Amino acid sequence: MAFYQLEQEQRVPASIDEVWKFISNPNNLKEITPKHMGFKVTSKQDSSVMYPGMIITYKVSPLLGIEMDWMTEITHVVDRAYFVDEQRIGPYAMWHHQHRIVAIEGGVLMTDIVTYQPPFGFLGAIANTLIIKGQLKQIFEYRTDAVENRFGKW
């Protein structure tokens, strides 16, 4: 079974505290997800700060408007440095997403590393080539624009 990885970097003209406060708050996920995905956080968050073991549930419509459940667990958190979310229930056979930030001159370098495996073995590999890889790139392009709208362009 094939695994795939998407890595994206973005320079953000803001302080590490500002960027961390924004990206580590689950309530901001909808703001950085394309509207056509029908993304809704469905879990009741008792905290606006992520912590290891936090479970976040969503409704999302990634393909043909078909709504599905997605559950991720925040497995690792290092304050103002990185956090990792891993899918527990959802559209992928495996999903591991590292969100990393580091202070640089003039702002923050934000890096996302998504390692994933589509479902359905060989058919999933074909779907990745035809649909999934392009859709993920599109989602991260939207996210880049959303972060620039919030913090400004580098």
C-alpha positions in Angstrom: 0.0 0.0 0.0 1.3 3.4 -1.0 1.9 6.3 1.4 2.1 9.9 0.2 3.4 13.1 1.7 2.6 16.7 1.2 4.8 19.4 2.6 4.1 23.1 2.5 5.9 26.1 3.9 4.6 29.6 4.4 6.3 32.7 5.8 3.9 34.7 8.0 4.7 38.3 9.0 3.5 38.0 12.7 4.9 36.9 16.0 5.2 33.3 17.0 2.7 34.0 19.8 0.1 35.3 17.4 0.5 32.5 14.9 0.5 29.8 17.6 -2.6 31.3 19.2 -4.4 31.1 15.9 -3.3 27.7 14.5 -3.5 25.8 17.9 -7.2 26.9 18.4 -9.5 24.2 17.0 -12.2 26.9 16.6 -10.2 28.5 13.8 -10.1 25.4 11.6 -13.2 26.4 9.6 -11.6 29.8 8.7 -8.7 28.0 6.9 -10.8 25.3 5.1 -12.5 26.0 1.8 -16.2 26.7 2.1 -17.1 24.1 -0.6 -15.8 21.4 1.8 -18.8 22.0 4.2 -16.4 21.8 7.2 -18.0 21.9 10.6 -16.4 21.2 14.0 -19.0 19.1 15.8 -17.2 18.4 19.1 -17.8 20.7 22.1 -14.4 22.1 22.9 -13.6 22.6 26.6 -10.5 24.4 25.7 -9.4 26.8 22.9 -5.8 25.5 23.4 -4.8 22.1 21.9 -3.4 19.5 24.3 -2.3 15.9 23.8 -5.2 13.5 23.8 -7.7 16.2 22.6 -10.3 14.6 20.3 -11.9 16.9 17.6 -14.8 15.7 15.5 -16.0 17.3 12.2 -18.4 16.9 9.4 -16.8 17.4 6.0 -17.9 17.0 2.4 -14.7 16.3 0.4 -16.3 14.7 -2.7 -19.6 15.3 -4.5 -21.1 17.0 -1.5 -21.3 13.7 0.4 -21.1 14.5 4.1 -18.9 12.3 6.3 -17.6 12.2 9.8 -13.9 12.8 10.6 -12.3 12.5 14.0 -8.7 13.5 14.8 -6.7 13.2 18.0 -4.0 15.7 18.9 -1.2 13.3 19.8 1.8 15.7 20.4 2.0 19.3 21.4 5.1 21.5 22.1 3.9 25.0 22.9 4.8 27.5 20.2 6.7 24.9 18.2 4.4 22.1 16.8 1.4 19.9 17.2 0.4 16.7 15.5 -3.1 15.6 14.6 -3.8 12.0 13.6 -7.1 10.7 12.1 -9.0 8.2 14.2 -12.1 8.0 12.0 -12.4 9.4 8.6 -11.8 9.2 4.8 -8.2 8.1 4.9 -6.7 4.7 5.8 -4.0 6.8 7.6 -3.6 10.5 8.2 -0.7 12.2 10.2 -0.4 16.0 10.1 2.5 17.9 11.6 2.0 21.6 12.1 5.3 23.3 12.8 6.3 26.9 13.4 9.6 28.6 14.0 10.5 32.2 14.6 12.5 33.7 11.7 13.6 37.3 11.0 10.4 39.3 10.3 8.0 36.6 11.4 7.3 32.9 11.4 8.0 30.0 9.1 5.0 27.7 9.2 5.5 24.2 7.9 2.9 21.5 7.4 3.8 17.9 6.7 0.9 15.6 5.9 1.6 11.9 5.5 -1.4 9.9 4.4 -2.7 6.7 2.8 -5.9 6.7 0.8 -8.4 3.9 1.5 -9.0 1.0 -0.9 -5.4 -0.1 -1.7 -4.8 0.0 -5.4 -8.0 1.9 -6.1 -7.0 4.5 -3.5 -3.6 5.0 -5.3 -5.5 5.7 -8.5 -7.8 8.1 -6.7 -4.8 9.8 -5.2 -3.3 10.4 -8.6 -6.6 11.6 -10.1 -8.3 13.4 -7.2 -6.9 13.4 -3.7 -3.4 14.9 -4.3 -4.8 17.8 -6.3 -7.6 18.4 -3.7 -5.1 18.5 -0.9 -2.9 21.0 -2.7 -6.0 23.1 -3.3 -7.0 23.0 0.4 -3.5 24.1 1.4 -3.5 26.9 -1.3 -6.8 28.1 0.3 -5.2 27.9 3.7 -2.2 30.0 2.5 -4.6 32.7 1.3 -6.6 32.6 4.6 -3.5 33.0 6.7 -2.3 35.9 4.5 -5.8 37.5 4.9 -5.4 37.2 8.7 -1.8 38.2 9.1 -0.7 39.9 5.9 1.4 38.8 3.0 5.2 38.1 3.4 
